[in-house]
Amino acid sequence: MRNPLELPLLAFTAALELPRAILNVARANELLERSLEQIERLNENGDRVLAELADARVTVERMMAGGDDLVAAADRAREEAAGARQAIERAQPTAERLAEAAAPILESSERARRELEASREELAKANAQVARVLELAEPLERATDRVERITGAFRRDSRSSDGE
């Protein structure tokens, strides 16, 4: 227990300490206000982080769904490739037979091309000869026309004298 005579001294000491205590309370109040502001900023940042996490979750879910789609597409592509491989394997014997038959066909085609070229050359020669014959026949044709005119005149004359 305390001595009752010390009470006035304690009251006086408390009165002296009161302004300092009030200042400390004001500082504590300021510190509390700053702490509250920092807590509010942290809450805002936390809200932003939570929103970004929610967006990230949606993005990850879409990527997972896209990954599932990609895996399904890869499976379909693998199945199609297997089908294509089987089709190629089935077609390979036919292709090999065609390749074997192609050589004689190509040789025959080459012979036919050479024969066609020779025929063209012969045709060109024949065309040149026909053109020359036509050139040579032109003076004969003119002479024949003259002979016909002359003989035609004699025929008319002989008919007109027979008819008189």
URQUINOR-V901726 format. One record per run of one state. SS is the DSSP state (hx for helix, st for strand, lp for the rest). FROM is the first residue (numbers start at 0). TO is the last residue. If there is no record, write none. Layout:
ss: (SS:SS)
from: (FROM:FROM)
to: (TO:TO)
//
This chain:
ss: (lp:hx:lp)
from: (0:3:162)
to: (2:161:163)
//
